[in-house]
């Protein structure tokens, strides 16, 4: 039986869309469960009017990994 890990995704903005490996999985803040342990995944945050943030994170089996990311408000031109 393989191990699974969890990511606790937090952002400086509430309600940013959270994508794991290009799949929408929730909005910030959130805990993503049942990710394959000892693997890497790409976490992407998107919110209208803000820059995107992308980070590669290692998922640790049978553990909770905390992921803190920041997105910046886009300037009106």
Secondary structure per residue as TSV (DSSP state, phi and psi in degrees):
chain	resnum	aa	ss	phi	psi
A	1	X	-	360.0	125.2
A	2	X	-	-76.5	159.6
A	3	X	-	-92.0	154.0
A	4	X	E	-127.2	151.9
A	5	X	E	-125.6	175.3
A	6	X	E	-131.9	150.9
A	7	X	E	-117.5	131.1
A	8	X	E	-101.5	102.4
A	9	X	E	-96.9	121.1
A	10	X	E	-125.0	150.9
A	11	X	E	-143.0	158.1
A	12	X	S	-71.1	-10.5
A	13	X	S	-122.3	130.4
A	14	X	T	-77.7	142.0
A	15	X	T	88.9	13.3
A	16	X	-	-76.2	139.8
A	17	X	E	-70.1	134.1
A	18	X	E	-107.9	123.4
A	19	X	E	-114.4	132.3
A	20	X	E	-113.5	117.2
A	21	X	T	50.2	48.0
A	22	X	T	70.5	12.2
A	23	X	E	-112.7	126.3
A	24	X	E	-66.9	123.8
A	25	X	E	-123.1	-5.5
A	26	X	E	159.3	-167.7
A	27	X	E	-129.7	153.1
A	28	X	S	-73.4	145.8
A	29	X	S	-80.4	150.0
A	30	X	E	-156.2	160.6
A	31	X	E	-114.9	124.2
A	32	X	E	-100.2	123.2
A	33	X	E	-106.3	167.8
A	34	X	E	59.4	39.8
A	35	X	E	-90.5	141.8
A	36	X	E	-57.1	128.0
A	37	X	T	-67.8	154.4
A	38	X	T	54.7	41.4
A	39	X	E	-129.5	168.7
A	40	X	E	-110.9	144.5
A	41	X	E	-140.3	154.9
A	42	X	E	-95.5	123.8
A	43	X	E	-104.9	126.5
A	44	X	E	-127.4	134.9
A	45	X	E	-113.6	136.4
A	46	X	E	-138.6	140.4
A	47	X	-	-152.3	137.5
A	48	X	T	-56.7	132.8
A	49	X	T	86.0	2.9
A	50	X	B	-128.2	157.9
A	51	X	-	-72.0	156.2
A	52	X	-	-79.4	155.7
A	53	X	E	-130.6	136.4
A	54	X	E	-132.6	138.5
A	55	X	E	-148.8	138.1
A	56	X	E	-94.5	129.4
A	57	X	E	-127.5	141.8
A	58	X	E	-90.0	126.8
A	59	X	E	-89.2	125.9
A	60	X	-	-98.8	128.4
A	61	X	T	-62.1	139.6
A	62	X	T	57.3	34.4
A	63	X	S	-148.7	164.3
A	64	X	E	-108.0	121.2
A	65	X	E	-103.2	129.1
A	66	X	E	-90.1	130.6
A	67	X	E	-123.8	114.9
A	68	X	E	-113.1	125.8
A	69	X	E	-133.8	157.4
A	70	X	-	-123.8	141.2
A	71	X	-	-120.8	148.6
A	72	X	-	-110.5	140.8
A	73	X	B	-66.9	133.3
A	74	X	-	-75.3	142.0
A	75	X	-	-77.6	139.1
A	76	X	-	-75.6	132.2
A	77	X	-	-105.5	360.0
